[in-house]
Amino acid sequence: MSRFDVIIIGAGTWGSSTAWQLAERGHKVLAIDAFTPPHAHGSHAGATRLARQSNSTGPEYVELTQRAFAAWKSIAERTGIDVMTTTGNVFVGAPGSKWFDNTLENLKASPFEHEIFTGDEARARFPRVRIEDGELAVWEPKGAVSLVQPSIHAMQQLGCEEGVEVRYGEKVLDWSADDNGVVVTTAAGRYEADRLVVTVGAFSNSVLGLDFPTRVERQVLANFAIDPAAPQLPSLYVAAPAGDDSAPSYGCPEPDGTFKVSVPGKGNIIDPESLSQDVTQADLDRVLSFVRSRLPEAKGDPVATTVCMWTESEDGHWLIGRHPTHERVVLGAGCNGRGFRYAPVIGSILADMTEGTDHPELARFDLGRYELNSTRV
């Protein structure tokens, strides 16, 4: 049995960030994952993630976004790995749409560069995107795309340089915590530490033994061939019309020259253990309907598909804090589909909490907003 300062369960996006930053602060860290990140069993499946500067959720994300973009730049400089590509982002929607109105309000109150185009002006500015009468197009020139595998590998590289030990392909069977520390048991070993961080995404409730008010949603990503000789399409975010609370559909250019599209489905809730890469005809019909209406040059069927899942919290905000019954256990959960681009910041926050430093300014994400019960026997 080995002893560490901190054990991380879940070494994907948030876990890799936390492990590296704790090790950089001088802690002896063990990172455990049931799979080998990056992998197709969570919310980071696929090649890219949209990295808008705008958000639909609240002003508290503005400073976090600034910190995240600065951190990714630093990571790229330190590792020599390109982790983010600036594509620009166009957000299309009509006034009265909840997602669009919230985004525009937050963006106007932020320092982020943006322009608003209307009607024929919008169609002239973005001729490859079909924009309907009554819709606006909000342009963010510094909107970007996060490159999933390079980003995770870069954080793993930084962690390795700082001495993080990893155990990939080891599923955690059990863990316990008391006044003396924590013990984590896997199929291959038993490990001790002073502290535990749990960042297992969709598997949070089962691993933590809590009843978070969350749901795990299946998401289908489809890649379409586009004209390779044409200028690069920007990233695209399209809000549902007024009265429809569906999450916006989105798309972005991929490293292989295709254009990825995702159209979140209503009520597509799954058990995370049952995630499959099988794509149904209903999945394809939903994506194709969006593509035909918004991206007419993307003809034909998808050239590739990927299925991922993310966790939606009841109020749409992250779950970050200490386990309600175990002071030595810190957790991060509920990425709500936008956790990837904030990984360096989330890792820093979780590292702070592991060391005993709280962030009262981040009360929006505190677990205390919910009455949580333990399901552990």
SULKARA-V143947 format. One line per field, one symbol per residue. phi: phi as a letter, one per 20 degrees, with the letter a starting at -180 (. if undefined). psi: psi as a letter, one per 40 degrees, with the letter a starting at -180 (. if undefined). burial: b if it has 16 or more other ideal C-beta (glycine too) atoms within 10 Angstrom, else e. A space follows every 50 residues. Layout:
phi->???
psi->???
burial->???
//
This chain:
phi->.ddcfbdddndefffffffgffffeoeecdddbfdcffbddbedfoeccf cfefbddrffeffffgffffffffffffdmdfdbdfdmcdddadgofgff ffffffffedeffacddclffffffcfedfdegnedcdddfdfbceeffg fffffffffffenfeccemdffeabbbbfeqccdddfdaccdbfccddcd lfegfffemcdgfccedecddcddfcffefgffffccceffgndegffeb bafdgenececccgefmeecegfdgcefdeffgfffffffffedcffeem efeacbdcbcddegdndfdcregfccfeddccbmflmceffegfffgfff fgffeoeecffdggeffffceddedff
psi->hihidhhhhgfbcdddddddddddeeihhhhhidagiiiffaeeiadiih gidiiedideedddddddddddddddddeehhehhheihhhhiihdhddd ddddddddeiehhiihiibddddddgeehhhiheiihhhhdeiihhhcdd dddddddddddeehiigiehhhdiiiiaeeaihhhieeihiiidihhhge beedddddfifhgiihhhhhhhhihiheeiihiiihhhiiiheheiiiii iiiideeihhihghihfghihdeehiehhiddddddddddddddgdegia iieiiihaiihhideeiihhaihdehdehiihigdfefddeedddddddd ddddeehigdefddeieeeihhiheh.
burial->eeebbbbbbbbbbbbbbbbbbbbbeebbbbbbbbbebbeebbbbbbbbbb bbbbbbbeeebbebbeebbebbeebbeebebebbbebbbbbbbbeebbbb bbbbebbeebebebeebeeeebbeebebbebeeebbbbbbeebbbbbbbb bbbbbbbbbeebebbbbeebebeebebeeebbbbebeeeebebbbbbbbb bbbbbebbbbebebbbbbbbbbbbbbeeeeeebbbbbbbbeeeeeebbbb bbbbeeebbbbbbbbeebeeebeebeeebeeebeebbbebbeebbeebee ebeebbbbbbbbbeeebbbbbbbbebebbbbbbbbbbbbbbbbbbbbbbb bbbbeeeeeeebeebbbebbebeeeee
//
